Structure formats: C-alpha cells, structure tokens
C-alpha cells in the first residue's frame, strides 16, 4: 500500500515563501508543479508524477505563465509538444526583455 503524499515529503527549499499549514496539494497544484519543475530535485519530480500523473502535469505546465528555457525545452520534449503551445513561450514573445539578448 502506498503512503499518502504530503507537503512534508517535498524538498523544504521549494516552499520558503508559503505557509505550509495552509498549503493544500489539490488547491495549489499549479503552484506546486511550477516550483518542482523549476527548482525541484528528481525526488520531487517523482512525487508529483505519483501525485498528479503525467497528463495532469502536462495540462498544468501548458498553462503556466513563466518557465525557464531549460524546463520549457524538457517539457516540450517529454510531452512531444511544440514550445509555441506553452503559455510561457507566448508570454515571453509578447514581453521581450531588451537587456537580455
């Protein structure tokens, strides 16, 4: 029998900015997925895969407003989706940062 996954199972460095007593894994799943994708360890990745499944992670990651370029490339390859389908890619194209060429 699998143990129920809680917020305490994830790396503590991911949640320095949230109140863990009020953090709900279902209500705040987009926030959790984004934190794990950008800053998590492989153990954190395995936890969200077990918790949500790849289909839900795919749906969430497509809608995330900002992801770094490495994470975007990884997700694009993993899910076999063109980068242009991700909201973060479209958002980056709309608001370029002129000082980062």
KADARA-V430260 format. One record per pair of residues at least 24 apart in sequence whose ideal C-beta (glycine too) atoms are under 10 Angstrom apart, sorted by the first residue. I is the first residue (numbers start at 1). J is the second residue. D is the distance in whole Angstrom. If there is no record, write none. Layout:
BEGIN
i | j | d
I | J | D
I | J | D
END
This chain:
BEGIN
i | j | d
2 | 50 | 8
4 | 51 | 10
5 | 47 | 6
5 | 48 | 9
5 | 50 | 6
5 | 51 | 5
5 | 52 | 10
6 | 47 | 10
6 | 51 | 10
7 | 32 | 8
9 | 43 | 9
9 | 44 | 9
9 | 47 | 6
9 | 50 | 10
9 | 51 | 9
10 | 35 | 8
10 | 36 | 7
10 | 40 | 7
10 | 41 | 9
10 | 43 | 8
10 | 44 | 5
10 | 47 | 6
10 | 48 | 8
10 | 51 | 10
11 | 35 | 9
11 | 36 | 9
11 | 39 | 8
11 | 40 | 6
11 | 41 | 5
11 | 43 | 7
11 | 44 | 5
11 | 47 | 9
13 | 39 | 7
13 | 40 | 9
13 | 41 | 9
13 | 44 | 10
14 | 38 | 9
14 | 39 | 6
14 | 40 | 6
14 | 41 | 9
14 | 44 | 7
25 | 51 | 7
25 | 52 | 9
26 | 51 | 9
26 | 52 | 9
29 | 56 | 8
29 | 57 | 9
29 | 60 | 7
30 | 59 | 10
30 | 60 | 5
30 | 61 | 9
30 | 63 | 7
30 | 64 | 7
30 | 65 | 10
31 | 60 | 10
31 | 64 | 10
32 | 60 | 9
33 | 57 | 6
33 | 59 | 10
33 | 60 | 5
33 | 61 | 7
33 | 63 | 10
33 | 64 | 7
34 | 60 | 8
34 | 61 | 8
34 | 63 | 10
34 | 64 | 5
34 | 65 | 9
34 | 66 | 8
34 | 67 | 7
34 | 71 | 9
34 | 88 | 10
37 | 61 | 7
37 | 64 | 8
37 | 67 | 7
37 | 68 | 9
37 | 70 | 10
37 | 71 | 5
37 | 72 | 9
37 | 74 | 8
37 | 75 | 7
38 | 64 | 9
38 | 66 | 9
38 | 67 | 7
38 | 68 | 6
38 | 70 | 9
38 | 71 | 6
39 | 68 | 10
39 | 71 | 10
54 | 78 | 8
54 | 79 | 8
55 | 79 | 9
61 | 86 | 7
61 | 87 | 9
61 | 88 | 9
62 | 86 | 6
62 | 87 | 6
62 | 88 | 9
62 | 89 | 10
63 | 87 | 5
63 | 88 | 9
64 | 88 | 6
64 | 91 | 9
65 | 90 | 10
65 | 91 | 6
65 | 92 | 10
66 | 91 | 7
66 | 92 | 8
67 | 91 | 10
67 | 92 | 9
END
